[in-house]
């Protein structure tokens, strides 16, 4: 049951990150940095949503990658969390592909690195 709330929080963080962090279609570093300087509260909120979502998604990746090692863990819940993460990825990808690839790519790297720590 807590994994459902974590997945919901991951979705909200990913959605807020893609809404609050504006990236123009032909990417210009000048306009990107100017937007960050002129709107520091939006940048701070987007960064907070990004790091929270990456942390939650990394925790879920680490937790469910260790499921074969545990005997008392239900495999059905692991399957549902994996399918839910895929559906969240697909939905966020339809909203903003660039933000979603950055969000899930960095959380996948963080989750894989934190497995061995």
C-alpha positions as CSV (number, residue, x, y, z in Angstrom):
1,X,0.0,0.0,0.0
2,X,2.8,2.6,0.7
3,X,4.1,1.9,-2.8
4,X,0.9,3.2,-4.3
5,X,1.4,6.5,-2.5
6,X,5.0,6.7,-3.5
7,X,4.0,6.1,-7.1
8,X,1.4,8.8,-6.9
9,X,4.0,11.2,-5.4
10,X,6.4,10.3,-8.2
11,X,3.8,11.1,-10.8
12,X,2.9,14.4,-9.2
13,X,6.6,15.4,-8.9
14,X,7.3,14.4,-12.5
15,X,4.2,16.4,-13.7
16,X,5.1,19.5,-11.7
17,X,8.7,19.3,-12.9
18,X,7.5,19.2,-16.5
19,X,5.1,22.1,-16.0
20,X,7.3,24.4,-13.9
21,X,10.6,24.0,-15.8
22,X,10.2,25.5,-19.3
23,X,12.4,24.3,-22.1
24,X,11.9,25.8,-25.5
25,X,11.8,23.6,-28.6
26,X,14.9,24.9,-30.2
27,X,17.0,24.9,-27.0
28,X,18.8,28.1,-26.3
29,X,21.1,28.2,-23.3
30,X,20.7,32.0,-23.1
31,X,16.9,31.9,-22.8
32,X,17.0,29.0,-20.4
33,X,19.4,30.7,-18.0
34,X,17.5,34.0,-18.4
35,X,14.3,32.3,-17.4
36,X,16.0,30.8,-14.4
37,X,17.3,34.2,-13.2
38,X,14.0,36.0,-13.8
39,X,11.9,33.4,-12.2
40,X,13.9,31.9,-9.2
41,X,10.9,30.7,-7.3
42,X,9.7,28.6,-10.3
43,X,13.2,27.2,-10.7
44,X,13.4,26.3,-7.0
45,X,10.0,24.7,-7.0
46,X,10.8,22.7,-10.2
47,X,14.2,21.6,-8.7
48,X,12.5,20.5,-5.5
49,X,9.9,18.5,-7.5
50,X,12.7,17.0,-9.6
51,X,14.9,15.9,-6.7
52,X,11.9,14.6,-4.7
53,X,10.7,12.6,-7.7
54,X,14.1,11.2,-8.5
55,X,14.6,10.2,-4.9
56,X,11.2,8.4,-4.8
57,X,11.7,6.7,-8.1
58,X,15.2,5.6,-7.2
59,X,13.9,4.2,-3.9
60,X,11.2,2.2,-5.7
61,X,13.8,0.9,-8.2
62,X,16.1,-0.2,-5.4
63,X,13.3,-1.7,-3.4
64,X,11.8,-3.8,-6.2
65,X,15.1,-4.8,-7.7
66,X,15.9,-6.6,-4.4
67,X,12.6,-8.5,-4.4
68,X,14.2,-11.8,-5.6
69,X,16.4,-11.8,-2.5
70,X,13.5,-11.6,-0.1
71,X,11.3,-14.7,0.5
72,X,8.3,-13.0,2.1
73,X,7.9,-10.3,-0.5
74,X,4.9,-10.7,-2.9
75,X,5.8,-10.8,-6.5
76,X,2.4,-9.5,-7.6
77,X,3.0,-6.2,-5.8
78,X,6.4,-5.9,-7.5
79,X,4.7,-6.5,-10.9
80,X,2.0,-3.9,-10.2
81,X,4.6,-1.3,-9.2
82,X,6.6,-2.0,-12.4
83,X,3.5,-1.7,-14.6
84,X,2.4,1.4,-12.8
85,X,5.8,3.0,-13.3
86,X,5.6,2.2,-17.0
87,X,2.1,3.8,-17.3
88,X,3.4,6.9,-15.5
89,X,6.4,7.1,-17.8
90,X,4.1,6.8,-20.9
91,X,1.7,9.4,-19.6
92,X,4.4,11.9,-18.7
93,X,6.2,11.2,-22.0
94,X,3.0,12.4,-23.8
95,X,3.0,15.6,-21.8
96,X,6.7,16.4,-22.3
97,X,9.2,13.9,-23.8
98,X,12.4,15.9,-22.8
99,X,11.4,16.3,-19.2
100,X,10.3,12.7,-18.9
101,X,13.6,11.3,-20.3
102,X,15.6,13.5,-18.0
103,X,13.4,12.6,-15.0
104,X,13.3,8.8,-15.5
105,X,16.9,8.6,-16.8
106,X,18.4,10.2,-13.8
107,X,16.2,8.3,-11.4
108,X,17.2,5.0,-13.1
109,X,20.8,5.9,-12.7
110,X,20.3,6.9,-9.1
111,X,18.3,3.7,-8.4
112,X,21.0,1.5,-9.9
113,X,23.8,3.2,-8.1
114,X,22.0,3.0,-4.8
115,X,21.5,-0.8,-5.1
116,X,25.2,-1.4,-4.4
117,X,25.5,1.1,-1.5
